[in-house]
Amino acid sequence: MIRTMLEYKCEWYDKKLIVVNPFKTSQYCAECGYDDGKHELDIRQWVCPNCHSNNDRDINASKNILNKGLEQTLVI
């Protein structure tokens, strides 16, 4: 329902809605792309073993979703 409303509003204002699959966005390091594997939901922060960046689960996922969305706009 929300997506339908967003599509309608985007069409109304001549904007484009970019839909991103959130699969594994909290598991990939937003800094280097390393896949740290599945974490239980109670793990809210983790340190990337590859680049040693400290990742907050939600902020890391939002960065990955933004990057995926930006990649899609470049392809289209």
N, C-alpha and C positions, 0 to 999 in steps of 0.2 A: 504494500500500500504506500509506504513512504517513497519507495523508488518510483512508483507511478506518479506521485505528486512532484517529485524532483524532476522527472522527465518532462512533465507538463510545464513546470515553471521555467526550466531551461529552454524549452521550445518557445515559450512566451517571450522571454527576454533575449532570444537568439544566442543562447549559450550552449555549450556542449557538456553533457554529463559523462564523466569518465568513471567506469566501474572497475574496481580493482579487486581481484581475488585475494583475500587476506591470509590464504594458506601459508603457514610457516613464517609469517612476517615477524613474529616475536622471537624466532629461533635463529634467523640469520643476523649476523653482526652488521649493523648499518654502516660501519666504518670500513670493513674489509671484505664483507660478504661471506665470512666463515659460517658454516652450518654447525651450530653447537648441539644440535639434537633436541629432543623433546625434554621440556622441563615441566615439572608438576606446577599446578596453578599457584601454589604457595611460594614458589620461587619468584620473587618480584625483581631481583637484580642478579646479574651474573657478569663475570669478567671473561672477556673473549680470550681463549688460550692462544689465539694466533697473533692479535695485535695488542692485547692487554687493555683494551678500552673497557671502562665500566659501563654496563648497559642496564638501564631501567627497562623492564619488560615492555611497558606501554609506550614510553618515548621511543624506544628502539623500533617497535612495530609501526608507530606513526611515521617515523623517518623512512622506513622501508616501503610503506604504502605510498607516501609522497613520491619517492623515487620511481616506483612502478608506474604511478600515474603520469609522471613527467616523461618516462620512457615511451608510454603509449601515445602521448601527444606528439612526440617526435616521429613516430612511425606512421601516424595517420596523415 
